[in-house]
Amino acid sequence: MDLLLIMGTGHELFREYLLASAAREGTPLWALDPAEPTWQAPYLAGHTVCDVFDPAAAREAVRRVAAEHHVLGVFCWHEAAIQAASEAAAELGLPGPDPEAVRAVRDKSATRRRLTEAGVPQPAFHVLAPGDDGTEAAAAIGFPLVVKPIALGASQGVIKVDDSGNLAAAVAAARGTQQAGMRNDGTLLLEQYLTGPEISVDAAVIDGEYLPYALARKQIGPEPYFEEMGHTVDPHDPLLADTALTGMLAAAHEAVGWRHGSTHTEVKLTPEGPVLVEINGRLGGDLIPYLGMLANGIDSGVAGTRLALGARPDLAHRRERHTAIRFLVPPCSAVVDKIALPPARPGELETVQVAAPGDELLMPPDGYIARYGCLIALGANASECQEILDRAEAETIFECTPLRGAA
């Protein structure tokens, strides 16, 4: 049987639409995941339980599948599994990013070195080895600065430091942050803090050609952390036609050796121009690809599937709507007592409940991504989307009990 391998399916609420899109493309899907399928089962022709976060274990599982079936491609949207997926595809001679390129984007310090060599705009930085308290590096970079682990995702352990008095605590917190499937060995980046709004760009890359197709403008939570609180997508954002931005993005992908596959790149729009924050070797996280699909009709699940099979994706617009998402979070680390989101309004408002009564939600620095719900708006423009979100949030009922001793 011909198969497309899906490595690391992720969270149902944030990834089922991608799996459904991949299934509709017609090639039977075979999942490799750490647990037996539940919600994934209707979309699958089969599955293998394995540690997809361990490249050696994942490659062995892929070999077993390939011994019995004809594997046509490997598709992965899970940050912690993209290294294993790239190595499996390379071993089978299938389309995909070069494993060395994946290492270069998974290790933020390697990204910085590659971009330095290529002259791509990026923040001033210093790689902080385990045990280094960062005092000398911080003095060289200057305050404010940003501390971040080199191999985690979703802004976990990323902290702004305004002065030398806060440096030691931020370094300790970044080194103590853990994320499922990823390793934090204590090596950190100290980076210049960049001013200006932040965007993300989802793109397809095929034969080295960089093809951006969705741009999201990001809302960040209160300092000193960088929790993502929302995104807004304009199907015809003028930045997608900005050659300074798109040229810089293409140069950055060339610098890290990324010639095939989906990417999600984050950029700061500083007063001096666009500056590269990081490249992620996968589709955007959360519901960013879903927002893009609502806005312009380009389905990232379909585009990623075709890339995994070695085909050029169709990136033509099929829809023209502004979209926005707002993540709902508790006021502090707490136990959920009650949640009631407003009713959805087709074509205007969608809602997603993420937590349930009894759940513990940990806000930074106790934890990260402590969301209890998401509100998604569709409107004629960005202002209308924000008005819809404001009304929906005002209608939302959330009750909680703060955790004793929570930060």
Residue, then its C-alpha position, 0 to 999 in steps of 0.5 A: m500500500d502507498l502511504l504518507l507518514i504523519m510523524g507526531t500528530g499533536h493536540e486534537l484542538f490545534r491539529e485535527y484540521l491539518l490531519a483532515s486536510a491531509a486525509r482528503e488529499g487521497t494518499p492513505l495516512w500512517a501515523l507515528d505517535p507516542a500513543e495509540p490513536t484516538w481522535q486521529a483514527p478516522y483519518l488513518a490507514g494505520h499507525t505505529v506507536c514509537d518515540v517520534f522525538d527520538p530520531a533513532a527510534a523514529r527511523e527504526a519505526v519508519r524502516r519497519v513500515a517501509a519494509e511492508h508498505h510503499v512510503l511516498g513521503v513524510f509530513c511533520w508539523h510537530e516541532a519536537a519531531i521535525q528532526a526525526a522526520s527529516e532524517a527518516a525522509a532522507e534515509l528513504g530518499l524522499p522529499g523533505p528538508d535536509p537534516e542539517a538544515v533542520r538542525a540549524v533551525r532547531d538550534k537557535s545558536a546555529t541559526r544565529r551563526r548561519l545568519t551572521e555568515a550570510g549577513v542577514p539582519q538579526p539581533a546582536f547575540h551571545v551564546l551562553a554555555p551552561g554555568d556562564d552567568g551571562t554578566e560579561a555577555a550582557a554588558a557587551i550586548g547592553f540592556p534591555l536584552v532577551v534570554k532564551p533556551i536554544a532548543l525550545g519552542a513556543s516562547q517557553g523560557v524566553i524572558k526580557v531582562d531590563d537591567s543587571g539586577n534581573l539577569a541572574a533570575a532570568v538565566a536561572a528560569a530559562r535554564g529550568t524551563q522544560q518542554a515535552g519532547m525537547r531538551n534544555d541542556g542549559t545553553l542559552l542565547l542572550e540577544q539584543y531586545l528588538t523594538g517594534p511589532e512582530i509578525s510571522v510568515d508561513a511559507a512553502v519552499i520547493d527546490g530552494e524557491y521561497l513562497p510566502y503565502a500567509l502573514a500574521r501580526k502578533q500580539i504579545g502578553p505582558e513583559p517580561y515574557f513573550e506569551e502569544m496572546g493573539h494574531t491577526v491575518d489580512p489576506h492581502d497584507p502589504l508586507l507580503a509584497d515588501t521586497a525588503l522583507t521577502g528578500m530577507l526571508a529568502a536569504a535567511h532560508e538559503a543561509v540555513g540550507w532550507r530548500h524544501g518543506s514548510t516553514h514558519t518564520e518570525v520577524k521584528l519590524t524594527p525602526e531600522g527595518p525587518v530583523l529575523v528572530e527565528i525560522n521554524g521548520r514546520l507549519g505555524g503553531d496554535l491555529i495560525p495555519y487555520l487563520g490563514m485558511l480562513a483568510n485566503g483559502i490556502d490550506s496549509g494541510v494540503a500545501g504541506t502534504r503536497l510538499a511532502l510528496g514532492a509536488r508543488p503546492d497550489l497557493a492561489h487565494r480562494r477566499e478574502r476575509h480578515t481573521a483574528i484570534r485571541f487566546l483567553v488566559p487566567p489572571c494568574s496561575a489558578v484552578v479552573d472553576k467554570i468556563a462558558l464561552p459565547p455561542a459561535r456565530p457562523g461567518e463571524l465568530e468561532t470559539v474553542q474551549v481548551a481547558a475544563p473545570g478542575d484543570e490547573l493553568l500555570m501562568p509564567p513563570d510557573g508555566y507557559i501557554a495557560r489558555y482556557g479558550c480561543l476566540i476567532a473572528l472573521g470580518a471585513n477588516a482588522s478593526e472589525c475583527q477586534e470589535i468582534l473579539d472584544r464583544a465575545e470576550a466580554e460575554t465570556i464567563f471564567e471563574c477560577t481559584p488562584l493557586r496558593g504561592a503562584a507567581 
